């Protein structure tokens, strides 16, 4: 069985969106807008649970079958349209890493 790839995103929102309500709204957009896009197997969105986690406003994990599936997803016009409309205008900083799931 081929290992699953976890794509981890961490977002620091622009100041006007870095509120409790702004974080929640952004998280809901991710949770509803990303499932169903090509190659996306699973989406998990998280908000800070304590003050230490507030370094980042929103965490996102997406599962893909392969690195190739991620590249196809990234190039897909529906993904680009979602990012351009819902993500990019609200973020100050983003960090993204891919990991091979071990269990």
C-alpha positions as CSV (number, residue, x, y, z in Angstrom):
1,X,0.0,0.0,0.0
2,X,1.4,3.4,-1.0
3,X,1.8,5.8,1.9
4,X,-0.5,8.9,2.3
5,X,1.0,12.3,2.1
6,X,0.0,14.9,4.7
7,X,0.2,18.5,3.6
8,X,0.4,20.8,6.7
9,X,-0.4,24.5,6.3
10,X,-0.1,27.2,9.0
11,X,-1.6,30.6,8.4
12,X,-0.9,33.9,10.1
13,X,-3.9,36.1,9.1
14,X,-3.7,39.8,8.4
15,X,-4.5,41.9,11.5
16,X,-8.1,42.7,10.5
17,X,-8.9,39.0,10.2
18,X,-6.8,37.8,13.2
19,X,-9.8,37.8,15.6
20,X,-11.8,35.0,17.1
21,X,-14.6,35.5,14.5
22,X,-12.1,36.1,11.7
23,X,-10.2,32.8,12.5
24,X,-13.5,30.9,12.7
25,X,-14.8,32.3,9.4
26,X,-11.5,31.5,7.6
27,X,-11.4,28.0,9.1
28,X,-15.0,27.4,7.9
29,X,-14.1,28.5,4.4
30,X,-11.3,26.1,4.3
31,X,-13.4,23.2,5.7
32,X,-16.1,23.7,3.2
33,X,-14.1,24.9,0.1
34,X,-11.3,22.4,0.0
35,X,-13.0,19.0,0.2
36,X,-13.9,17.8,-3.3
37,X,-11.1,19.6,-5.0
38,X,-9.1,17.3,-7.3
39,X,-6.7,15.0,-5.3
40,X,-7.9,16.0,-1.8
41,X,-8.6,12.9,0.2
42,X,-9.2,14.6,3.6
43,X,-9.2,18.0,5.2
44,X,-8.7,18.8,8.9
45,X,-8.8,22.4,10.1
46,X,-7.7,23.6,13.6
47,X,-7.8,26.8,15.6
48,X,-5.4,27.7,18.4
49,X,-6.2,25.8,21.6
50,X,-4.0,27.9,23.9
51,X,-2.0,31.1,23.9
52,X,1.2,29.4,22.7
53,X,-0.6,28.2,19.6
54,X,-1.5,31.8,18.7
55,X,1.7,32.2,16.8
56,X,-0.5,30.8,14.0
57,X,-4.1,31.7,13.5
58,X,-5.3,28.6,11.6
59,X,-3.8,25.2,11.0
60,X,-4.8,23.0,8.0
61,X,-3.9,19.4,7.2
62,X,-4.8,17.9,3.8
63,X,-4.2,14.3,2.8
64,X,-3.2,13.3,-0.7
65,X,-2.3,9.9,-2.2
66,X,1.0,11.2,-3.5
67,X,3.3,14.2,-4.1
68,X,2.1,14.0,-7.8
69,X,-1.5,14.4,-6.6
70,X,-0.5,17.5,-4.7
71,X,1.2,19.1,-7.8
72,X,-2.0,18.3,-9.9
73,X,-4.1,19.9,-7.1
74,X,-1.9,23.0,-6.9
75,X,-2.2,23.5,-10.7
76,X,-5.9,22.9,-10.9
77,X,-8.0,26.0,-11.8
78,X,-10.6,25.3,-9.1
79,X,-7.9,25.3,-6.5
80,X,-6.3,28.5,-7.9
81,X,-9.7,30.2,-7.9
82,X,-10.4,29.2,-4.3
83,X,-7.0,30.4,-3.1
84,X,-7.2,33.7,-5.0
85,X,-10.7,34.5,-3.7
86,X,-10.8,33.1,-0.1
87,X,-7.2,32.5,1.1
88,X,-4.7,34.9,-0.3
89,X,-6.5,38.2,0.5
90,X,-6.6,37.3,4.2
91,X,-3.2,35.9,5.0
92,X,0.0,37.6,6.1
93,X,2.2,34.5,6.3
94,X,1.8,30.9,5.3
95,X,4.1,27.9,5.9
96,X,3.5,24.6,4.2
97,X,5.2,21.2,4.6
98,X,4.6,17.7,3.2
99,X,5.0,14.6,5.4
100,X,4.7,10.9,4.6
101,X,2.2,9.3,7.1
102,X,3.9,6.5,8.9
103,X,0.8,4.9,10.5
